[in-house]
Amino acid sequence: MIFLSSVKRTFKANKLAKRMSQPVRSFADLKNDSSDKAREELFDLILHEYDDSKPIVEEYAIDSDVLDKLYTKLILAGAGQWVRGQFVAVSALIFPDTLEYCVTMNNEENVE
């Protein structure tokens, strides 16, 4: 059962990641940018659909603004790339263990 939920989660995330990772080639692409919508959908999945992420979301008071900051930091740090069929920045946020790691590292960084 856990394996199937992981596969389902990865499939949904990869569909969104494909939309989020499309290069912008023209001004028209900027106006019709579907990556913002895909990002909102991803954050909604993390915050509301994934039951195993809910304890982490509640413990660290994660909301879409926090997820947006984490995603942006991951992209700027070089995680905006595909590795073995996974978009690293998205995969880091959709699984509870890596989400918690990203949040705790971000919190420690803000304390210093």
DRENPA-3360 file (N, C-alpha, C; in nm, 2 decimals, always signed):
BEGIN
1 = MIFLSSVK = +0.08/-0.12/+0.00/+0.00/+0.00/+0.00/+0.09/+0.13/+0.00 ~ +0.19/+0.13/+0.08/+0.28/+0.24/+0.09/+0.35/+0.26/-0.05 ~ +0.39/+0.15/-0.11/+0.46/+0.16/-0.24/+0.36/+0.23/-0.34 ~ +0.23/+0.18/-0.35/+0.14/+0.24/-0.44/+0.11/+0.39/-0.42 ~ +0.11/+0.43/-0.29/+0.08/+0.57/-0.27/+0.21/+0.65/-0.31 ~ +0.32/+0.60/-0.29/+0.45/+0.66/-0.33/+0.45/+0.68/-0.48 ~ +0.41/+0.58/-0.56/+0.41/+0.58/-0.70/+0.31/+0.68/-0.75 ~ +0.19/+0.68/-0.69/+0.08/+0.78/-0.72/+0.13/+0.92/-0.70;
9 = RTFKANKL = +0.19/+0.94/-0.58/+0.25/+1.07/-0.54/+0.35/+1.12/-0.65 ~ +0.44/+1.03/-0.68/+0.54/+1.07/-0.78/+0.49/+1.10/-0.92 ~ +0.39/+1.02/-0.96/+0.32/+1.04/-1.09/+0.26/+1.18/-1.09 ~ +0.18/+1.22/-0.99/+0.12/+1.35/-0.99/+0.22/+1.46/-0.98 ~ +0.32/+1.44/-0.90/+0.43/+1.54/-0.89/+0.50/+1.56/-1.02 ~ +0.53/+1.45/-1.09/+0.60/+1.46/-1.22/+0.52/+1.54/-1.32 ~ +0.39/+1.51/-1.32/+0.30/+1.59/-1.42/+0.31/+1.74/-1.39 ~ +0.30/+1.77/-1.26/+0.32/+1.92/-1.23/+0.46/+1.97/-1.25;
17 = AKRMSQPV = +0.56/+1.89/-1.22/+0.70/+1.93/-1.25/+0.72/+1.96/-1.39 ~ +0.66/+1.88/-1.48/+0.68/+1.91/-1.62/+0.63/+2.04/-1.66 ~ +0.52/+2.08/-1.60/+0.46/+2.21/-1.63/+0.55/+2.32/-1.57 ~ +0.60/+2.29/-1.45/+0.68/+2.39/-1.37/+0.82/+2.42/-1.43 ~ +0.87/+2.32/-1.50/+1.01/+2.33/-1.55/+1.02/+2.37/-1.70 ~ +0.91/+2.41/-1.76/+0.92/+2.45/-1.90/+0.99/+2.58/-1.91 ~ +1.09/+2.58/-2.01/+1.16/+2.71/-2.02/+1.08/+2.82/-2.08 ~ +1.10/+2.94/-2.05/+1.03/+3.05/-2.10/+1.11/+3.10/-2.23;
25 = RSFADLKN = +1.05/+3.09/-2.34/+1.12/+3.13/-2.47/+1.07/+3.26/-2.53 ~ +0.96/+3.31/-2.48/+0.91/+3.44/-2.54/+0.83/+3.51/-2.44 ~ +0.80/+3.64/-2.47/+0.71/+3.71/-2.38/+0.57/+3.65/-2.37 ~ +0.53/+3.59/-2.48/+0.40/+3.52/-2.47/+0.40/+3.41/-2.37 ~ +0.51/+3.34/-2.36/+0.52/+3.23/-2.26/+0.51/+3.29/-2.12 ~ +0.56/+3.41/-2.10/+0.55/+3.47/-1.97/+0.40/+3.50/-1.93 ~ +0.33/+3.55/-2.03/+0.19/+3.59/-2.01/+0.10/+3.46/-1.99 ~ +0.13/+3.35/-2.05/+0.06/+3.23/-2.04/+0.13/+3.13/-1.95;
33 = DSSDKARE = +0.20/+3.17/-1.86/+0.29/+3.08/-1.78/+0.20/+2.99/-1.69 ~ +0.20/+2.86/-1.72/+0.13/+2.76/-1.64/+0.21/+2.72/-1.52 ~ +0.33/+2.76/-1.51/+0.41/+2.71/-1.40/+0.36/+2.76/-1.27 ~ +0.31/+2.88/-1.26/+0.25/+2.94/-1.14/+0.13/+2.86/-1.09 ~ +0.05/+2.82/-1.19/-0.07/+2.74/-1.15/-0.03/+2.60/-1.11 ~ +0.07/+2.55/-1.17/+0.12/+2.41/-1.13/+0.18/+2.42/-1.00 ~ +0.25/+2.53/-0.97/+0.31/+2.55/-0.83/+0.21/+2.55/-0.73 ~ +0.10/+2.63/-0.75/-0.01/+2.63/-0.66/-0.08/+2.50/-0.64;
41 = ELFDLILH = -0.09/+2.42/-0.74/-0.15/+2.29/-0.73/-0.06/+2.20/-0.65 ~ +0.07/+2.21/-0.67/+0.17/+2.13/-0.60/+0.16/+2.16/-0.45 ~ +0.16/+2.29/-0.42/+0.15/+2.33/-0.28/+0.02/+2.28/-0.21 ~ -0.09/+2.28/-0.29/-0.22/+2.24/-0.24/-0.21/+2.09/-0.21 ~ -0.15/+2.01/-0.30/-0.13/+1.87/-0.27/-0.05/+1.84/-0.14 ~ +0.06/+1.92/-0.12/+0.14/+1.90/+0.00/+0.06/+1.93/+0.12 ~ -0.01/+2.05/+0.12/-0.08/+2.10/+0.24/-0.20/+2.02/+0.27 ~ -0.27/+1.97/+0.17/-0.41/+1.92/+0.20/-0.43/+1.77/+0.16;
49 = EYDDSKPI = -0.36/+1.72/+0.06/-0.39/+1.58/+0.02/-0.30/+1.47/+0.08 ~ -0.18/+1.50/+0.10/-0.09/+1.40/+0.15/-0.09/+1.39/+0.30 ~ -0.16/+1.28/+0.34/-0.18/+1.26/+0.49/-0.05/+1.25/+0.57 ~ +0.05/+1.18/+0.51/+0.17/+1.17/+0.59/+0.25/+1.29/+0.60 ~ +0.22/+1.40/+0.52/+0.29/+1.53/+0.54/+0.21/+1.62/+0.64 ~ +0.09/+1.59/+0.67/+0.01/+1.67/+0.76/+0.08/+1.70/+0.89 ~ +0.13/+1.60/+0.96/+0.20/+1.63/+1.09/+0.31/+1.73/+1.08 ~ +0.39/+1.72/+0.97/+0.50/+1.81/+0.95/+0.45/+1.95/+0.92;
57 = VEEYAIDS = +0.34/+1.95/+0.84/+0.28/+2.08/+0.80/+0.23/+2.15/+0.93 ~ +0.17/+2.08/+1.01/+0.11/+2.13/+1.14/+0.22/+2.17/+1.23 ~ +0.32/+2.08/+1.25/+0.43/+2.11/+1.35/+0.51/+2.23/+1.32 ~ +0.54/+2.25/+1.19/+0.62/+2.37/+1.15/+0.54/+2.48/+1.10 ~ +0.41/+2.47/+1.10/+0.32/+2.58/+1.06/+0.35/+2.62/+0.91 ~ +0.36/+2.52/+0.83/+0.39/+2.54/+0.69/+0.26/+2.58/+0.61 ~ +0.28/+2.68/+0.53/+0.17/+2.73/+0.44/+0.23/+2.75/+0.30 ~ +0.15/+2.80/+0.21/+0.19/+2.81/+0.07/+0.31/+2.91/+0.06;
65 = DVLDKLYT = +0.31/+3.01/+0.15/+0.42/+3.11/+0.14/+0.56/+3.04/+0.18 ~ +0.55/+2.96/+0.28/+0.67/+2.88/+0.33/+0.72/+2.79/+0.21 ~ +0.62/+2.72/+0.16/+0.66/+2.63/+0.05/+0.72/+2.70/-0.07 ~ +0.66/+2.82/-0.10/+0.71/+2.90/-0.21/+0.85/+2.94/-0.19 ~ +0.88/+2.99/-0.06/+1.02/+3.03/-0.03/+1.12/+2.91/-0.04 ~ +1.07/+2.79/+0.01/+1.16/+2.67/+0.00/+1.18/+2.63/-0.14 ~ +1.08/+2.63/-0.22/+1.09/+2.60/-0.36/+1.19/+2.69/-0.43 ~ +1.17/+2.82/-0.41/+1.26/+2.92/-0.47/+1.40/+2.90/-0.43;
73 = KLILAGAG = +1.43/+2.87/-0.30/+1.56/+2.85/-0.25/+1.62/+2.72/-0.31 ~ +1.54/+2.62/-0.33/+1.59/+2.50/-0.40/+1.63/+2.52/-0.54 ~ +1.55/+2.60/-0.61/+1.58/+2.63/-0.75/+1.71/+2.71/-0.76 ~ +1.72/+2.81/-0.67/+1.84/+2.90/-0.67/+1.96/+2.82/-0.63 ~ +1.95/+2.72/-0.55/+2.06/+2.64/-0.51/+2.10/+2.53/-0.61 ~ +2.03/+2.52/-0.72/+2.06/+2.43/-0.83/+1.98/+2.31/-0.84 ~ +1.87/+2.30/-0.76/+1.78/+2.18/-0.76/+1.68/+2.19/-0.87 ~ +1.68/+2.29/-0.95/+1.59/+2.30/-1.06/+1.63/+2.22/-1.18;
81 = QWVRGQFV = +1.65/+2.09/-1.16/+1.69/+2.00/-1.27/+1.63/+1.86/-1.26 ~ +1.63/+1.79/-1.37/+1.58/+1.66/-1.37/+1.69/+1.56/-1.34 ~ +1.67/+1.47/-1.25/+1.77/+1.36/-1.22/+1.69/+1.23/-1.22 ~ +1.73/+1.14/-1.30/+1.66/+1.01/-1.31/+1.51/+1.01/-1.31 ~ +1.46/+1.11/-1.39/+1.31/+1.12/-1.40/+1.24/+1.19/-1.29 ~ +1.32/+1.26/-1.20/+1.26/+1.33/-1.10/+1.31/+1.48/-1.11 ~ +1.21/+1.57/-1.09/+1.25/+1.71/-1.08/+1.29/+1.74/-0.94 ~ +1.41/+1.76/-0.91/+1.47/+1.76/-0.77/+1.39/+1.85/-0.68;
89 = AVSALIFP = +1.37/+1.98/-0.72/+1.30/+2.07/-0.63/+1.16/+2.03/-0.59 ~ +1.09/+1.96/-0.68/+0.96/+1.91/-0.65/+0.97/+1.79/-0.56 ~ +1.05/+1.70/-0.59/+1.07/+1.58/-0.52/+1.11/+1.60/-0.37 ~ +1.19/+1.71/-0.35/+1.23/+1.74/-0.22/+1.12/+1.79/-0.13 ~ +1.01/+1.84/-0.19/+0.90/+1.89/-0.11/+0.78/+1.79/-0.10 ~ +0.77/+1.69/-0.19/+0.65/+1.61/-0.18/+0.67/+1.49/-0.09 ~ +0.79/+1.46/-0.04/+0.80/+1.34/+0.05/+0.83/+1.40/+0.19 ~ +0.76/+1.34/+0.29/+0.77/+1.40/+0.43/+0.91/+1.41/+0.48;
97 = DTLEYCVT = +1.00/+1.31/+0.46/+1.13/+1.32/+0.52/+1.21/+1.44/+0.46 ~ +1.21/+1.45/+0.33/+1.28/+1.56/+0.27/+1.22/+1.70/+0.29 ~ +1.09/+1.70/+0.30/+1.02/+1.82/+0.34/+1.06/+1.87/+0.47 ~ +1.06/+1.78/+0.57/+1.10/+1.82/+0.71/+1.24/+1.86/+0.71 ~ +1.33/+1.80/+0.64/+1.47/+1.84/+0.63/+1.48/+1.98/+0.57 ~ +1.41/+2.01/+0.47/+1.42/+2.14/+0.40/+1.37/+2.25/+0.50 ~ +1.26/+2.22/+0.57/+1.21/+2.31/+0.67/+1.30/+2.34/+0.78 ~ +1.36/+2.23/+0.84/+1.45/+2.25/+0.95/+1.57/+2.32/+0.91;
105 = MNNEENVE = +1.63/+2.29/+0.80/+1.75/+2.36/+0.75/+1.72/+2.51/+0.72 ~ +1.60/+2.54/+0.67/+1.56/+2.67/+0.64/+1.54/+2.75/+0.78 ~ +1.48/+2.68/+0.88/+1.46/+2.75/+1.01/+1.60/+2.77/+1.08 ~ +1.69/+2.68/+1.07/+1.82/+2.70/+1.13/+1.89/+2.81/+1.06 ~ +1.88/+2.82/+0.93/+1.94/+2.93/+0.85/+1.89/+3.07/+0.89 ~ +1.76/+3.07/+0.92/+1.69/+3.20/+0.96/+1.73/+3.24/+1.10 ~ +1.77/+3.14/+1.19/+1.80/+3.17/+1.33/+1.94/+3.24/+1.33 ~ +2.03/+3.19/+1.25/+2.17/+3.24/+1.26/+2.18/+3.39/+1.21;
% end
